[in-house]
Amino acid sequence: MLNSLTTSFISRLRANDQAAWFELWETFGPVIRAQLTKWGRGRIGVETVRDLSQETLTALSNSIDRYDPGRGARFSTWLLAIAKHVLGDEMDRRMALKRGGGKAKASFDDSWMVADASHGVDRAYEDAVFRAKVEAAIRMVERDSDFTDFSIYRMRVLDGIAGKQVALSIGVSEPTVSRRLSKVRDSLRVRLQEVIATYSFTDDELAEADRNGLTLNPNIPASDPDSGRLADKDSDALFDEAIAEIYHRQMELRRVDEQALAD
């Protein structure tokens, strides 16, 4: 069964909530466009890719009533199957026009709901979907945070600047940098939980943060050597490192996407 955050978001899509549509487009548009471009193999142009990615997100909300959580499909599989469907329709339409006829849109069957490798899901695509979720959480935290607090987080974590240099640049002490950094990190952990829950259909997707080095609920005292988990300080350092790596890879995807659209 879908969690409450997911069903609430889907309800907003079905109600044609423009903010919800923009959120979905902003979060996953580059991932879908990259996948469509990969599949198109040069046969479709940038404008077509942009149109098809919009069609993918439109079709997404129209298929939610048919989703059966017992069949094991992930949110990422849902996106991918619909993208393949709209691309297939476009290629079929082009072939029909070449033959001098028209072709009705193909029906979108339910085979996508079964979790198997035949849908073309690969690690690179799954990683891209997860990075999009992380970027969405970072954007939310930046929007909600004090400007100076997030500037410190950006400089220290996303830009990799030493704490002492950040303190000098901002005009505060190093302990203040640490406190403000911790405040933003805590907010990001909360937002990550919300975003991942919103865009997840399966328990496996909900566990993706830990698999990517993002411990969302550390709270393990440093004096507990038998806990089998990292102390808070170590966990925080690894969390920041993982966030920085994910962020920069996502920014590269956006750079390529924006360049393609500009060209």
N, C-alpha and C positions, 0 to 999 in steps of 0.2 A: 504493500500500500504506500502511496506517495506521502511524504511528510507534509506537515501543514504549510511550511514556507514554500514548497514547490507548488502545492495546489493553489495557494493564494496568488502566486505569481502567474500561474496559468489562467486563473480566473480573471486577472487583470488583462491578460492578452486577449482572452475571449470577449471581454467587455470593450475591446478596442481602446484601452488605456494607452495614450500616446507615449507617456513617460515609460511605461513598461516595454513598449516596442522599441523605443530609443535605447533603453538599457540593454535589451537583447542584441540589437544591432551593433551597439558600441562594443559589447563584450565579445561576441562571437563572429561578427562580420569578417574581420581579417582572417580568422581560421578557416571559415567556409570558403572565402575567396581563394585562399591559397590551395585548398583542396580541389576546388573546381578548376583552377588553372592547371594543377598537376594532372587531373584527369583529362582535361581538354587537349593537352599535348600540342598546343599551338593552333588548334582548329577553331578556337573561339577567342574573341578579342576581349579587351578589358571591359568595354561597355556591356557586353553580353554577360561576362562574369559578374559584374555589379548587379545587373538585372536578375540573374539567376540566384544570387545570394539573397536578394530581397524576396524572391519567390520561395526560397527555402524557408526563410523565417516566417513567411505567411502560412505556408503549408504546415509548419510545425504546430501552431496553435489549433489548426483544424483537425489534427490527428490525435489529440490527447484523449478524447473519449474512448478511443479504441485501445489505449495502452493497458496491458495486463501485466502487473508487477510480478506475477508468478512465473512469467516466461523468461525473466532474467536480463532484459535489455537495459543497457546503460543510457543515461542522458546523451552521452557522446555518440552512441550508436544511433539514437533517434535523429540527431542532427545529421549524421553521415548518410543514413538511409534516405532521408528526404532530399538531401543535396544530390545524391545519385539519381533519385527519381526525377527531379526537375532537370538535371543535365541530360538524362536519357530522353526525356520529352523533347528537349530542345534539339538534340541531335536527330531524333526521329522526324521532327518537323522539318528540319533542313533537308533531310533525304527525300521526304515526301514532296517538298517544293521543287527539288531537282527533277523529280519524276513527273512534275506538272499536276500534282494533286495535293489534297490536304490530309491531315491526320488528326483524329481526335486525341485528346490527352489520355494517357494510359492511367488506369486505376492504380491507386497506391495500396498494394496488398499488405498483409500483416506479417509477412515472413521476417521483417526487420526486428520484430519483438523477441526473437530467439537469439540468445547470446552465443554466437559462433563466429569463426574466423572468416566465413564466406562473405561477410559484408564489407571486407576490405579494411577493417579497422587494424591499424598498426600502431606500434609504440610511439612513433613520431606524432601521429595525429592525436593520440590520447594525451601525450605530453603537452601538445599545443592547446588542447581544450582546458587542461588543468592550469596552464600558465595564464590563460585568459581569465579564469576565475580569480587567480591571485591578483592579476592586474586590476580587476574590478574592485576587489577589496581595498587595494592600495588607493585607488581613486576615491573611494568612499571616505577613507580615513583622511586623505588630504583635504577633502571638502569639509569635513567636520572638525578638523583639528585647528588649534591656534596656529597662525602663520609661522611664528618663530619655532614652535615645537616641531612642526613638520619640516621646516627648513633644516633644523638640526638633524632630524632623522634622514632626510634626503642626503645631506652632506656626509653624515657619518656612515650610513649603511649603503645607500644606493650609489653614492659617488666614491665611497671608500676612503674618505679623508680622515686622518688621525684625529682623535678626540681633542688633543691640545690645540691643533690648528683650527678645529671647529670652534672651540671656546674663544680663541683670539679673533676669529672672523665675526662671531656673533657678539662678542663683548661680554661674555659671562664666564663663570668659573667652570672647570672641568667637572666637578660634582653636579653642577646645574645641568650640564650637557647630559650627564648620565641619567639624571632624574627625568629630564624631558624626553630623552631617548626611550627610557623605560615606559613612560606614559603612552607614547605613540605606539610602541611595540605591543603593549597590552591591548590598545584599541584595535590594532591590526589583527591580533589573534581572535578577538571577538567577531570582527567583521568577516574574517576568513571562515569561521564556523558558520556564519549566516549565509554567505555566498555559496559555499560548498554545499550546504544543506538545500539551498534553493535550486541549484542546478545539478542535483543528483537524484537518480532513480534507485540506486542499489547501495547496499552496505559497502561493497567494494569501493565505490566512488567516494563514500563518506570517509573511508580510511586512506584516501590518497595523500592527505596532508602529511601524515606520519611517514609514509613511504618516500615522500619527497623532502624529508628532513625538517618539516615544519611541525614541531611539537606545539600543539595548541593549548594543552593543559599541563604544563610542567609541574610546578608546585611540589617538587620533591626536595626536601631539605638536604643541604650539602653534607650534613652529619650522618646521613643514612647510607653507608657504603653497601649495605645488603639489599638495597631497593631494586637493583638490576637496571636502574635508569639513571640518566645524567642529572646532576644537581642543576638548580635553576640557572646559575651563572653560565655553566657550560652549555646548557640547552639554549639559552638566549643567544650565545655567540654563534652556535650552529644555525639557529633560526634566522639570524640576521644574514649569515653567509648564504643560506639557501634562498632567502628572499632576494638578495642582490643578484644572484645568478639567474633566477627565474625572471626577474624584472628586466635584466639586460637582454636576455634571449627574446622576451616578448617585445621589447622596444625595437629589436632588429626585425622581427616579423612586421611590426607596424611601419618601420622605415621602408621595407620592401613593398608593402601594400600601398603606402601613400605614394611612393615613387611610380608604381604601376598605374595608379589612378591619375596621377599628374601627367604621365606620358600619354 
